[in-house]
Amino acid sequence: MRPTKILFIAPHRPNRSPSQRYRFEQYIPYLEKEGTVCRLAFLVTEKDDAVFYAPGKFLVKGWLMFGYFLKRVAHVFLAFQFDVVFIQREAFFIGGAFFERLFKWTGKKIIFDFDDAIWLPNVSEGNKKWLWLKSLNKTGDIIKLSDHVVAGNNYLAAYAKNFNSTITVIPSTVDLNFYTIDPNQPKRDYVTIGWSGSPTTVPYFQLLEPVFIKLKKKYGSRLKFTLLGDQSYCNNELEIQGIKWTNENEVAVIQTFDIGIMPMPDDEWSKGKCSMKGIQYMALAIPTIMAKAGMNLEVIQDGVNGFLAASELEWEEKLSCLIEQEDLRNRLGNAGKKTIDEKYTTQAQLSQFRLLFKL
């Protein structure tokens, strides 16, 4: 029997984008082990990265976009050699569903996957001037023409149902082969509150800076903070200098957290988020506090496998409880890990992911 051949369409090279890693890349080794042929067709190279997401440089970016356009044209013709085209978020950065329609034209099965409320206007800080080039109807158009839609949570699935009835909810997951607990973590005489993200999401961490400053004054040297994802972030009152994210250091740095936090505003964009930061912390048995919003309410049972918080007062009270009570940290951390092992790992969702490619 001929093996199934899948062409993955995404913007970034392997291990570059969290969305790609936690939505499909980490499933590829398992599929390939079973004989499935997988290929990732991406646009932005490592060399392009620093330019493409920096402010300004519009002429250079325009030239890059022209090159990406030609690349995608080549990928359309490449699709004739495959059985399934799996599109993550969108095939091209600007315009409407032009390339998605071309992939549909090839006659191959189209699977569309998304993990954010991408129908809302949202671009990186360095590329806000390009927002007018994006079509607000694009996500709905892609969903309409897809044979199968994969949504990261129920809120996204509800949106997709306006355009398509063939929808599967598969949460973003972590691979237990990489998210392993390090038994050799040294005992420390302080507690670390940690956050993992990117330069574009640092404002979420900053939402709680007034709370963190209060806690730092209260606990002094007994409390430290770690911010992973933006080396330019600095806060002298919190005695914190951000750490640059790399694929290699991510798990190792998160393992140094005693408490993991996921603050965010309760708005439409946040409702589309897939609780990934919290899932990462919980997978490593780190007691986690998430904002009382969106999918976080599905992942966390308040006081059972973690905490939920809305107001600054709630954040302060619940963080204080975890700072002061090691046994509470251990209990919530272990319960949180159990939740992730059961529902939010690559291993737990592998059979569901495989079913997408049954022809």
N, C-alpha and C positions, 0 to 999 in steps of 0.2 A: 504493500500500500504506500503510495507516494506521501511523503511528509507534508504537512501544512506549512505554507510559507507566509510569513507576516512581515509587512513593511511598516515600521513605526515612524510616524511623521511628527517631529518636535523641533523646537528652535535650537536646542543646545546639545553640545557634545555629551557623552556619557559622564556621569558623576558630577556634572556642573550645576544642574538645577534640582532643588529639593522636590519640586512638583513632579518632575520626570522620575526621579529615583524612587519616590514613595508611591507613585501611581503605576509605573510599569517596568522600569529598568530592573528592579530587583527580582522580578518574575522571570526575566529572560533566561538566566542560567538554568532554572528549573524546566522551562519549556524546551530549551536546547538539549538538555539531558534526555528528554523524552523523544528527541528526534525532530522537533519543530525547527524550521529554519527562520531565524530572526535577523532583521537588519534595521539599524537606526539611521534614518536620513535626516540629518540636522543641518542648520544654517550657520550659526555663529561659531567661529573657530576660537581657540584660546587667544590667538593673536588679536582678533577683532574685539574681544571682550571689553578691554579697558577703554577703547574708543566708543564702542556702541552705546555703553551705558553712562558715559560721561556727559556733562553739560556741553552745549555748543557743538562745534565741529560739524556743522550741517553739511558742508560740501563732501567731507569724507564719509559721513553717514549716508548721504545720498548715493555715493559711489558704491558703498557696501550693499545698500538695499538693491541696487541694480544687479550686483553680483548674486545676491540671495534670490532675486527673481529668476535669474537664469538657472540657478541651482534647482529651484523648485520645478521649473519646467522639465529639467532632466529627470527629477524624481517622479514626475507624472508618467513619463515613458518607462521608467524603471518599474513602476507599479504593475505593468503588464506581466512581469515575471513572478508576481506574487498572487496569493489567494485572498489575502485580507490586508486592508490598509487601516491602520490604527492611528487616528489623529488625536494628539494630546493638545487640548486648548484651542489651537488654530494652526493652520498650515502656513500662514504668512502674517507678518506683524501689522500691516495696514490694509485698508480697503475692505471689501466685502468677502463673500465666500467663493471668490473666483477659483482658487486652487482646489478647494473642496469639491466644487462642481466638476472640475477636470478629473479629479480622482474618481468621482462617481461615474464619469464618462467612460472610464476604463472597464467598467462592468464588474469591478471587484467589490467584495463586501466591505462596507465602510463602518468602522466602529469609532465613535467620538467619545472622548473622555474629558471631563472637566472637574476641577476641584476648588473653584472660586466662583464668586458671582461676577463672571467676566462679561456679562451683558451690561454691567455698569461701567461708566467712564472711569478708568483707572490706569495710569501709566507711571513708569519710574520718574523720579524727580528730574533726571537728566534729559528726559524726552517729552516733557509736558507740551512743548510747542508742536509736537507731532500729533496731538490728540485729535485734531480736526480731520486727520486722515483715516481715523478709525470709524467703522460703520457700527452704530448702536444696534442695528438689526442683525448683525453678523452671527451672533451665537444662536439665535433662533433659526436663522436660515440653515446653519450647519446641522442643527438638530433635526430639522425637517428632512434633509436629504440623507441622513444617516440610516443605516440598517439597524443599528443598535447603539444606544446611548448608555454610557457609564457615568454615574454621578457619585461624587464623593460623600454626599450626605442627603438626608431627606428633603432639606430645603431646596437644594439644587435639583433634586429629582422632581419636586413639585413644579418648579419652573419649566423643566424639560417636558413635562406632561402636557403643557400647552401646545406642543409642536409634534410630539411623537409618543406613541404608546408602548414602544419596546425599550424599556429602561431597566437597568440593574443598578442597585446601590452597592458600591464596593468602597469601604472606607480606605483612606490612606493608611499604609501599614509600615511597620519596621520588620527587618529580617533578624530573627533570633540568632542567626549565625554571627551577626556583628554586634547586636545589642546584648552583650553578655556582661554579667556583674563581675567586677574585679574584686576578688576576695582580699586582695593585698592593699586596699586603700588604707593609708595610715590614719590612726586615731588623732583627732585634732582637738585643741582646746577652744575652738571657735566654731560657729555655725555659718555656712555659706548659703546665701540666697542667690540662685542662679537663673539666668535667662538666656535663651538661645534664639537667634533670629538673623536679621540682615540689616544693612544700612537703611533700607526702605521701611523696615518695621520697628526701628529703634524708638520712634514716637510712642509706640505702645508701652515700652518700658518707662518712658518719661512720664506717662500718665500718673505713675505711682511714685515719682521722685519725692513729693512732699511726705508721703508715708515712709519711704525708705530713710529720709533724713531724720524723722522722728524716732524711728527704730534705732538708727545709728547713735543718736544722742542717748537713747535709753540704755543700749547694751554695750556701747563702746567697742573695745577690742574683741569682745565676744562674738561680734557679728561682722561678716565680710560679704562683699557682693562680687559676682562675676557676670560679665556681659560678653557673650560669644557672638560674633558676627559683624562687628564694626570696630576696627582697631583705632578709628579716629575719635570714638566716644571717650570723654573724660569727665569725671565729676569729683572734684577735690573733697567736697563735703562727705561723699560716700567712700572716698579713697579707692576709686575704681578707674582703671584704664581698660578700655575694650580690647578684646582679643580677636584677631583675624580668624574667620572661619576657613577651615580647609576640610576636605573630605576625610583626610587622615586624622585630624585632631578632634573632630566633632564628638565622637563617643567618649574619648579620653577626658575631654574637658567637662562634659556633662556629668561624668562619673564623680567629679569632685564636688558636685552640688549636694548640699544636705536638704535643701528645699528648692523645688522648681516652680517657677511662676509663669502664668500666661495671661497677662492683662490685655484687654482690648475694649474698644467702645462697643456699645450695644446698638449697632446700626446695620443697614442692609448688607454692606460689604462684609461685615464680621459674621453675619448669619451664614454666609457661604463658606466660611473658613472650616477646615476639617480637623481642628484641634491637634494639629501635628506636633507642636511644641510639647504639649501636655502628654501626648502619646509617647514621645521620645523619653521624657523624664520617667513616666510611670513604668515603661519597659525595663528601666534600670532600677526599679524599686525605690525611686526617689519620691517622697511625699510631695504632692502637687496641689497648688491652688490655681484655679482657672477663673476667669471672668464668668459671671453668671449670664451667659449669652450664647446663642447659637447652638452648635453641635456639642459644646462643652457640657450642656445639660444632659446629653445622652451618654457621654463618657463617664462623667462624675456623678456618683451618689453622695451628696454632701454629708461629710462626717463618716462615711463608710469606706470609700476607696480614695478619698481626697477631699478637698474643700472647694466650694464655690463662693465667690465674693462679688459684691456689686459696689457698695459705697467704700469710700476711703476708710471709714471706721471699721467696716467688716474686714477689709484687707489687713488693717493694723491689728485687730483682735486675733484673727486667725493665724497671721504670721507670728504674732507673739506666742500663741499657744504652741506652735511648732518649734519655735526657737527654744522655748523653755522645757519642752517635754520630749525627751529622746524616745521614750516608749511609744508616744503618739506618732512620732515620725516613723518608727519602725512598723507600727501596725498599719498606718495608712499606706506606707510604701509597699508593703507586702501585698495588701489588698489591691492596690493599684496595679501592681505587676500581674496579678492573677487575671484582672479584667483585660489587660492588653494581650496576655497569652491566649486568652479564649477568643477574642474578637478582632484584634487590631494588629495581627502579625501576618507577614507574607505566608507563613505556613498555614495559618488559620483560614486565609482567603484564597489559597492556591486553587482549590477545586472549583470555586466560583469563577475565578479568573480564567481557568482553562475552558470553561463552558462557553465563553464568549467566542471562541474560535472553532466551535463545532460547525462544520459546513454541511 
